[in-house]
Amino acid sequence: MKKFFKVVVGRWLARTPWGMAILGVGWFLGRRRRQREQEQAGRGGRGYVTRGSGRPPRSGRR
């Protein structure tokens, strides 16, 4: 649902030059945040755990 909301808001903002500027700033800030999180995880910090599909791991069974 969150991804769908992002798409709808992004399409709505992309209709105007001001909206494109807002999207650009948001993209830049999000990119910086992700880089900072990766650096913290890389140097032994507590980094965030990302979940792929939202399902629990399969524990080696098939």
N, C-alpha and C positions, 0 to 999 in steps of 0.2 A: 504494500500500500504506500509505503514511504517513497519508493522509486516512482510509482505512478504519480504521486503528488508533485515530485520534483519535475517530472516531464511536463505536467500540465502548467506548473508555474513558469518553467523555463520557456515553454512555447508562448505563453501569454506575455512574458517580459521581452521576448525576442522580436515582438512586433514594432517596437519603437527604438530609436537611437539611445534614449536614456535607459531603457530596459537592457539593451545590449551592454551598455557601460556597467550597469549593476551586475549583470551576469559575469562580465569579465573580472570585476573586482572580487566577486564571490569565488570564482574559479581560482584566481591567484591566491587568495587567502586560504582556501581549502588545500591547495597544492603545498603551500608552505607548512600548514599544519601536519599534513601527511608526512612530509620530509622530516619534520622535527620528531614525530612519533617513531619513525624508522630509525633515526639516529639514536634515540633513547633506548630502543630495543636492541640496537646493535652494540652498544657499549655496556650491556649488562644491566641496564635500567629495567624498570618494571614494565615496559611496553604494553600495548593493548593486544589482546588476543582477538584475532578476526575469525569469525565463523563463516564457513563457506555457504552451505545450503541451509543452515539452521537445524540440521538433523544431528543427532548424537553420533559419535563414531561407531563403526561397525564391529570393533573389538576383534578383528581378525577372522570372524566367521563369514562365510559366503552363502 
